[in-house]
């Protein structure tokens, strides 16, 4: 009895890159992630990298130039040898330490504003886009909020509620919610017409299950991209509020109030404004680059318009 070998052709191996690999290969995502990782490291290590308390003043070292070494008197009267890497401000405070601690505030504000805006805006946009009877009411409320300039609304809310970290986060997040709502609503309006959604409706699937299992997952990628832009905008708005004197109290170091305190003597001592300004610009640039890279890889319609792979 002879046996015959039957050759079975192996299925072709797919070499199509995954979404994660596409994101990892994008140079904008890489650069933005590296810069943000360094900023997060600086924020976490601020108590160790910041050589002195950012709130301690020493009148003997007012407006010291960057790189100068000298003695710094602590609160207990003890003097230490200290190098002012970014100089000292007009109140005799170490700018290096203040900028490092300001990194914490900016990243926390940006992150929490993005979370609040995406959460509330995502829920309202999902409801407005799928529940037709709720669409008109919600969108008229959002149109009313968008009619007020975001920075003016934030200033009014902080002035009414008092300056604190929670107040600043809420005041900045509220103007961002309508933008997120409109984005999610537009996505839901197109997704709900897909055949798989219509099939789920025909099978009698509960509305909440259709919204959470069939519609929301398809809106996650655009939401993540929008979240990066909300984060960058929140960091800028927080700095503007602090610069105008209606943000966090002056005893809490933020990039905005550091620049505000140094603007009066900018011509003589530009380092008081230059260093926090550089950190602010780098942070916003890194977040925007991360968002652009995520949009390029996660939005197939954008790739088709631009001819990307």
C-alpha positions in Angstrom: 0.0 0.0 0.0 1.6 3.2 -1.1 1.3 6.4 0.7 1.1 9.7 -1.0 2.3 13.0 0.4 -0.3 15.7 0.0 1.3 19.2 -0.1 -0.8 21.6 1.7 -0.2 25.2 0.9 0.3 27.3 4.0 -1.9 30.4 4.3 0.0 33.6 3.4 1.4 35.4 6.3 0.0 38.9 6.7 2.7 41.5 7.0 0.2 44.3 7.4 1.3 46.6 10.2 -0.9 46.8 13.3 -2.2 50.1 14.6 0.3 50.1 17.5 3.2 49.5 15.1 2.0 52.4 12.9 1.8 54.7 15.9 5.3 53.6 17.1 6.8 54.3 13.7 5.4 57.8 13.4 8.3 60.3 14.1 5.9 62.9 15.4 4.5 60.5 18.0 8.1 59.4 19.0 9.4 62.9 19.4 6.3 64.1 21.3 6.3 61.1 23.6 10.0 61.5 24.4 9.7 65.2 25.3 6.5 64.5 27.4 8.3 61.6 29.2 11.1 63.9 30.1 8.7 66.5 31.4 6.8 64.0 33.4 10.1 62.8 34.9 11.0 66.4 35.8 7.6 66.9 37.4 7.9 63.7 39.5 11.5 64.5 40.5 11.0 68.2 41.2 11.6 67.8 45.0 15.0 66.3 44.3 16.0 68.2 41.1 14.8 71.5 42.6 17.7 72.5 44.8 15.8 74.9 47.1 12.2 75.6 48.1 10.6 77.6 45.2 8.8 79.9 47.7 11.9 80.9 49.7 13.0 84.4 49.1 16.5 85.9 49.7 16.8 89.6 49.1 20.6 89.3 48.6 20.3 87.4 45.4 17.5 89.3 43.6 17.8 89.1 39.8 21.0 87.0 39.8 22.0 86.0 36.3 21.8 82.4 35.1 24.8 80.2 36.0 26.0 82.4 38.9 27.0 80.6 42.1 26.5 82.1 45.5 25.0 81.7 49.0 21.3 81.1 49.4 19.7 81.8 52.9 17.1 79.3 53.9 14.1 79.9 56.1 16.0 78.7 59.2 18.7 81.3 58.5 21.2 78.7 57.3 23.2 79.7 54.2 24.1 77.1 51.6 26.3 77.2 48.5 24.0 77.3 45.5 24.2 77.6 41.7 21.4 79.5 40.1 21.1 77.6 36.8 18.3 79.8 35.6 19.0 82.8 37.7 16.8 84.4 40.4 13.8 86.6 40.1 13.1 90.0 41.5 12.0 88.5 44.8 15.1 86.5 45.3 13.6 83.1 44.4 15.4 80.4 42.5 13.8 80.3 39.0 15.1 76.7 38.3 13.2 75.3 41.3 10.1 77.4 40.4 10.1 76.2 36.8 10.4 72.6 37.8 7.5 72.8 40.3 5.5 74.7 37.6 5.9 71.7 35.4 3.8 69.7 37.8 0.9 72.3 37.8 0.8 72.5 34.0 0.8 68.7 33.4 -1.8 68.1 36.1 -4.1 70.8 34.7 -3.7 69.6 31.1 -4.4 66.0 32.1 -7.4 66.6 34.3 -9.0 69.1 31.9 -8.7 66.6 29.1 -10.2 63.8 31.2 -13.1 66.0 32.4 -13.8 67.4 28.9 -13.6 64.0 27.2 -15.8 62.3 29.8 -18.6 64.9 29.9 -18.3 65.8 26.2 -18.2 62.2 25.1 -21.3 61.3 27.1 -23.3 64.3 25.9 -22.2 63.8 22.3 -23.1 60.2 22.4 -26.5 60.9 23.7 -27.1 63.9 21.3 -26.0 61.8 18.3 -28.0 58.7 19.0 -31.1 59.9 20.9 -32.8 62.2 18.4 -35.2 63.6 21.1 -32.3 64.8 23.2 -30.2 66.2 20.3 -32.0 69.6 20.0 -31.8 70.4 23.7 -28.2 69.4 24.2 -26.9 71.1 21.1 -28.6 74.4 21.9 -26.9 74.4 25.3 -23.6 73.6 23.7 -24.1 76.4 21.1 -24.8 78.8 24.0 -21.5 77.8 25.7 -19.5 78.2 22.5 -20.9 81.7 21.9 -18.9 82.8 24.9 -15.1 83.1 24.3 -13.4 80.3 26.3 -10.8 82.5 28.0 -13.5 85.0 29.2 -15.7 82.2 30.5 -12.7 80.7 32.4 -11.8 84.1 33.9 -15.4 84.7 35.0 -15.7 81.2 36.6 -12.4 81.5 38.5 -13.3 85.0 39.7 -16.7 83.8 40.9 -15.5 80.5 42.6 -12.1 81.6 43.8 -8.6 80.6 42.7 -7.7 77.0 43.4 -6.4 74.1 41.3 -9.9 72.5 41.2 -11.5 75.7 40.2 -9.0 76.3 37.4 -9.5 72.8 36.0 -13.3 73.1 36.0 -13.2 76.6 34.5 -10.9 75.5 31.7 -12.8 72.3 31.0 -16.2 73.8 30.7 -15.5 75.7 27.5 -13.9 72.6 26.0 -16.9 70.3 26.5 -19.0 71.7 23.6 -16.1 71.1 21.2 -15.8 67.5 22.3 -19.6 67.1 22.2 -19.9 68.3 18.6 -17.1 66.0 17.5 -18.6 62.9 19.1 -22.1 63.8 17.9 -20.8 64.0 14.3 -19.2 60.6 14.6 -22.3 59.0 16.1 -24.5 60.4 13.4 -22.5 58.6 10.8 -21.8 55.4 12.8 -25.5 54.9 13.7 -26.3 54.4 9.9 -23.8 51.5 9.6 -25.3 48.1 8.8 -24.1 46.4 12.0 -25.9 49.1 14.1 -29.1 48.7 12.1 -28.8 44.9 12.5 -28.5 45.3 16.3 -31.5 47.6 16.3 -33.5 45.0 14.3 -32.5 42.3 16.8 -34.0 44.3 19.6 -30.7 45.1 21.3 -31.2 47.6 24.2 -30.3 51.2 23.3 -27.6 51.5 26.0 -25.9 48.3 24.8 -25.9 49.6 21.2 -24.4 52.9 22.3 -21.7 51.3 24.5 -20.8 48.2 22.5 -21.3 49.3 18.9 -21.0 53.0 18.7 -18.6 54.2 21.5 -15.7 51.9 20.5 -15.6 53.4 17.0 -15.3 56.9 18.5 -12.5 56.2 20.9 -9.6 56.9 18.4 -10.9 60.4 17.4 -11.5 61.1 21.1 -7.9 60.3 22.0 -6.6 62.6 19.3 -9.0 65.4 20.5 -7.8 64.8 24.0 -4.2 65.8 23.1 -5.4 69.0 21.6 -7.6 69.8 24.6 -4.6 69.1 26.9 -2.4 71.5 25.0 -5.0 74.2 25.0 -5.6 73.7 28.7 -1.9 74.2 29.5 -1.9 77.4 27.5 -5.1 78.8 29.1 -3.8 78.0 32.6 -0.7 80.0 31.8 -2.7 82.9 30.5 -4.9 82.9 33.6 -1.9 82.9 35.9 -0.2 85.6 33.8 -3.3 87.8 34.1 -3.4 87.2 37.8 -6.7 85.4 37.9 -5.3 81.8 38.0 -3.6 80.0 40.8 -2.3 82.1 43.8 1.1 83.6 43.3 2.6 81.4 46.1 2.0 78.4 43.9 4.7 78.4 41.1 3.3 78.2 37.6 4.9 79.1 34.3 2.3 81.9 33.9 2.8 83.7 37.1 6.6 83.3 36.9 6.5 85.1 33.5 4.0 87.7 34.9 6.3 88.6 37.8 9.3 88.9 35.4 7.6 90.9 32.7 8.1 94.3 34.4 11.9 93.9 34.3 12.1 92.0 31.0 14.5 94.4 29.3 17.0 94.2 32.1 16.5 90.6 33.2 14.9 88.6 30.3 15.8 85.2 32.0 12.8 85.7 34.3 10.5 85.2 31.4 12.6 83.3 28.9 13.0 80.0 30.8 9.4 79.4 31.8 8.4 80.5 28.3 10.7 77.9 26.8 9.2 75.1 29.0 5.7 76.2 28.1 6.4 76.3 24.4 8.1 72.9 24.5 5.3 71.3 26.4 2.5 72.6 24.1 4.6 71.6 21.0 5.2 68.1 22.3 1.5 67.5 23.1 0.4 68.9 19.7 3.0 66.7 17.9 1.7 63.7 19.7 -1.8 64.6 18.7 -0.8 65.2 15.0 1.0 61.8 14.9 -2.0 60.0 16.5 -4.4 61.6 14.0 -2.2 60.6 11.1 -2.2 57.0 12.1 -5.6 56.5 13.7 -7.7 58.4 11.3 -8.0 56.5 8.0 -10.0 59.2 6.3 -7.2 61.7 7.0 -4.7 59.2 5.5 -6.8 59.0 2.4 -7.1 62.7 2.0 -3.3 63.2 2.5 -2.2 60.1 0.6 -0.7 58.5 3.7 -0.2 54.7 4.1 
